[in-house]
Amino acid sequence: MGKPKKDITPEESAQVESLAAHGHTQREIAHFLKISPTSFKRKLKEDSLLMASWRRGRFRSEEHTSELQSH
């Protein structure tokens, strides 16, 4: 038997968005959440709200990066 599954809370989902916006990788975010990178990827597939948080964060990160490059 493995570890019990850890549900991602709404607060953690918001943290995922923030961390992604600051350029952190899925591996780094998984470490922050104290789960394996494989579990994080599985949770992204299973949880549409978590996936939306990840994508919003990545979008904000890319937006910020392109802003800096244009100056």
N, CA, C and O of each residue as an XYZ file, in Angstrom:
284
protein
N       0.834     -1.197      0.000
C       0.000      0.000      0.000
C       0.870      1.249      0.000
O       1.861      1.331      0.725
N       0.487      2.212     -0.818
C       1.229      3.466     -0.885
C       0.696      4.482      0.105
O      -0.159      4.190      0.941
N       1.221      5.661     -0.018
C       0.757      6.766      0.830
C      -0.676      7.129      0.460
O      -1.091      6.929     -0.682
N      -1.434      7.660      1.415
C      -2.772      8.146      1.056
C      -2.647      9.341      0.111
O      -1.701     10.124      0.203
N      -3.613      9.467     -0.795
C      -3.571     10.573     -1.749
C      -3.765     11.900     -1.037
O      -4.584     12.023     -0.126
N      -2.998     12.890     -1.470
C      -3.089     14.235     -0.911
C      -3.909     15.085     -1.866
O      -3.560     15.237     -3.037
N      -5.000     15.637     -1.356
C      -5.802     16.540     -2.181
C      -5.153     17.919     -2.180
O      -4.585     18.347     -1.175
N      -5.240     18.603     -3.303
C      -4.729     19.965     -3.426
C      -5.839     20.914     -2.964
O      -6.949     20.889     -3.494
N      -5.530     21.737     -1.985
C      -6.514     22.678     -1.457
C      -6.606     23.899     -2.374
O      -5.709     24.134     -3.183
N      -7.682     24.675     -2.252
C      -7.770     25.917     -3.041
C      -6.591     26.868     -2.762
O      -6.127     27.571     -3.660
N      -6.122     26.880     -1.531
C      -4.980     27.737     -1.189
C      -3.724     27.259     -1.910
O      -2.947     28.066     -2.422
N      -3.531     25.937     -1.946
C      -2.370     25.390     -2.648
C      -2.479     25.640     -4.154
O      -1.474     25.883     -4.821
N      -3.689     25.579     -4.679
C      -3.889     25.858     -6.095
C      -3.485     27.300     -6.413
O      -2.862     27.562     -7.443
N      -3.839     28.223     -5.534
C      -3.426     29.624     -5.710
C      -1.908     29.748     -5.622
O      -1.309     30.542     -6.347
N      -1.285     28.969     -4.742
C       0.175     28.988     -4.628
C       0.817     28.436     -5.898
O       1.854     28.931     -6.341
N       0.199     27.413     -6.480
C       0.703     26.849     -7.736
C       0.722     27.939     -8.804
O       1.698     28.076     -9.540
N      -0.353     28.706     -8.884
C      -0.415     29.791     -9.873
C       0.696     30.806     -9.633
O       1.382     31.221    -10.567
N       0.866     31.196     -8.394
C       1.892     32.180     -8.054
C       3.298     31.656     -8.353
O       4.123     32.369     -8.925
N       3.562     30.417     -7.966
C       4.882     29.831     -8.210
C       5.147     29.700     -9.718
O       6.253     29.975    -10.184
N       4.137     29.284    -10.464
C       4.296     29.170    -11.918
C       4.547     30.544    -12.536
O       5.341     30.675    -13.466
N       3.867     31.568    -12.015
C       4.054     32.930    -12.527
C       5.465     33.431    -12.273
O       5.969     34.289    -12.998
N       6.096     32.895    -11.245
C       7.477     33.286    -10.931
C       8.499     32.382    -11.618
O       9.694     32.448    -11.333
N       8.005     31.529    -12.537
C       8.909     30.735    -13.358
C       9.325     29.398    -12.778
O      10.229     28.755    -13.311
N       8.687     28.958    -11.693
C       9.058     27.667    -11.114
C       8.543     26.528    -11.981
O       7.483     26.630    -12.599
N       9.303     25.449    -12.016
C       8.952     24.278    -12.809
C       7.944     23.411    -12.062
O       7.705     23.588    -10.868
N       7.357     22.463    -12.803
C       6.438     21.516    -12.162
C       7.161     20.732    -11.075
O       6.584     20.466    -10.020
N       8.398     20.365    -11.313
C       9.186     19.617    -10.317
C       9.360     20.449     -9.047
O       9.185     19.937     -7.941
N       9.701     21.724     -9.201
C       9.895     22.597     -8.038
C       8.586     22.789     -7.269
O       8.575     22.808     -6.039
N       7.496     22.929     -8.003
C       6.194     23.110     -7.356
C       5.797     21.832     -6.619
O       5.275     21.895     -5.506
N       6.038     20.692     -7.224
C       5.749     19.416     -6.557
C       6.521     19.324     -5.242
O       5.968     18.921     -4.219
N       7.791     19.697     -5.274
C       8.612     19.685     -4.060
C       7.998     20.610     -3.004
O       7.927     20.247     -1.830
N       7.559     21.788     -3.412
C       6.928     22.743     -2.503
C       5.675     22.134     -1.860
O       5.420     22.326     -0.671
N       4.894     21.394     -2.668
C       3.657     20.771     -2.175
C       3.907     19.477     -1.409
O       2.984     18.888     -0.848
N       5.169     19.039     -1.393
C       5.567     17.799     -0.718
C       4.920     16.562     -1.357
O       4.475     15.641     -0.671
N       4.886     16.578     -2.702
C       4.442     15.410     -3.455
C       5.461     15.154     -4.552
O       6.293     16.010     -4.852
N       5.392     13.981     -5.143
C       6.338     13.664     -6.217
C       5.950     14.416     -7.488
O       4.785     14.764     -7.681
N       6.928     14.662     -8.347
C       6.614     15.305     -9.636
C       5.594     14.498    -10.439
O       4.757     15.074    -11.135
N       5.660     13.165    -10.345
C       4.706     12.316    -11.045
C       3.294     12.534    -10.510
O       2.340     12.610    -11.285
N       3.159     12.633     -9.196
C       1.850     12.889     -8.590
C       1.322     14.251     -9.007
O       0.129     14.406     -9.267
N       2.212     15.239     -9.072
C       1.776     16.581     -9.476
C       1.237     16.546    -10.905
O       0.184     17.119    -11.187
N       1.953     15.878    -11.803
C       1.504     15.793    -13.196
C       0.158     15.071    -13.286
O      -0.716     15.472    -14.054
N      -0.004     14.004    -12.497
C      -1.277     13.285    -12.495
C      -2.401     14.185    -11.988
O      -3.500     14.187    -12.543
N      -2.124     14.951    -10.932
C      -3.137     15.849    -10.379
C      -3.514     16.945    -11.379
O      -4.673     17.355    -11.438
N      -2.552     17.418    -12.156
C      -2.853     18.402    -13.192
C      -3.860     17.838    -14.196
O      -4.774     18.537    -14.634
N      -3.680     16.564    -14.551
C      -4.586     15.927    -15.510
C      -5.969     15.704    -14.912
O      -6.976     15.825    -15.610
N      -6.024     15.378    -13.621
C      -7.282     15.028    -12.952
C      -8.085     16.244    -12.490
O      -9.312     16.185    -12.409
N      -7.402     17.334    -12.192
C      -8.051     18.487    -11.547
C      -8.019     19.693    -12.489
O      -6.981     20.335    -12.651
N      -9.158     19.992    -13.103
C      -9.205     21.073    -14.088
C      -8.921     22.441    -13.456
O      -8.366     23.320    -14.115
N      -9.294     22.628    -12.191
C      -9.013     23.907    -11.530
C      -7.510     24.076    -11.272
O      -6.965     25.171    -11.411
N      -6.860     22.985    -10.898
C      -5.413     23.036    -10.698
C      -4.710     23.309    -12.028
O      -3.771     24.102    -12.086
N      -5.162     22.658    -13.081
C      -4.572     22.882    -14.404
C      -4.760     24.341    -14.826
O      -3.850     24.950    -15.389
N      -5.937     24.895    -14.553
C      -6.189     26.298    -14.901
C      -5.254     27.214    -14.125
O      -4.752     28.194    -14.675
N      -5.017     26.909    -12.860
C      -4.092     27.711    -12.052
C      -2.685     27.650    -12.629
O      -2.009     28.671    -12.752
N      -2.249     26.443    -12.983
C      -0.919     26.247    -13.576
C      -0.791     27.063    -14.868
O       0.199     27.764    -15.074
N      -1.797     26.962    -15.725
C      -1.736     27.661    -17.018
C      -1.775     29.180    -16.848
O      -1.051     29.898    -17.537
N      -2.614     29.672    -15.935
C      -2.654     31.130    -15.684
C      -1.285     31.621    -15.206
O      -0.793     32.660    -15.645
N      -0.692     30.859    -14.306
C       0.628     31.226    -13.795
C       1.678     31.238    -14.890
O       2.472     32.174    -14.987
N       1.683     30.198    -15.718
C       2.659     30.125    -16.820
C       2.443     31.281    -17.795
O       3.404     31.869    -18.289
N       1.182     31.603    -18.069
C       0.871     32.709    -18.969
C       1.400     34.012    -18.395
O       2.012     34.806    -19.109
N       1.164     34.237    -17.100
C       1.661     35.461    -16.463
C       3.185     35.504    -16.508
O       3.765     36.573    -16.698
N       3.827     34.377    -16.338
C       5.289     34.304    -16.390
C       5.792     34.671    -17.783
O       6.737     35.449    -17.922
N       5.163     34.114    -18.807
C       5.563     34.396    -20.186
C       5.309     35.853    -20.540
O       6.110     36.479    -21.234
N       4.194     36.389    -20.063
C       3.863     37.795    -20.297
C       4.936     38.702    -19.694
O       5.400     39.648    -20.330
N       5.312     38.397    -18.470
C       6.324     39.187    -17.760
C       7.671     39.093    -18.461
O       8.374     40.095    -18.597
N       8.033     37.896    -18.905
C       9.310     37.689    -19.582
C       9.355     38.479    -20.897
O      10.360     39.121    -21.205
N       8.267     38.428    -21.666
C       8.275     39.164    -22.938
C       8.276     40.671    -22.713
O       8.827     41.422    -23.518
N       7.657     41.116    -21.618
C       7.686     42.545    -21.259
C       9.131     42.993    -20.995
O       9.565     44.041    -21.470
N       9.854     42.186    -20.236
C      11.239     42.536    -19.903
C      12.108     42.549    -21.149
O      12.987     43.400    -21.284
N      11.872     41.617    -22.055
C      12.693     41.533    -23.270
C      12.424     42.679    -24.220
O      13.296     43.035    -25.012
N      11.232     43.270    -24.163
C      10.905     44.349    -25.090
C      11.446     45.700    -24.616
O      11.435     46.669    -25.376
N      11.913     45.772    -23.380
C      12.454     47.047    -22.871
C      13.930     47.166    -23.044
O      14.516     48.179    -22.663
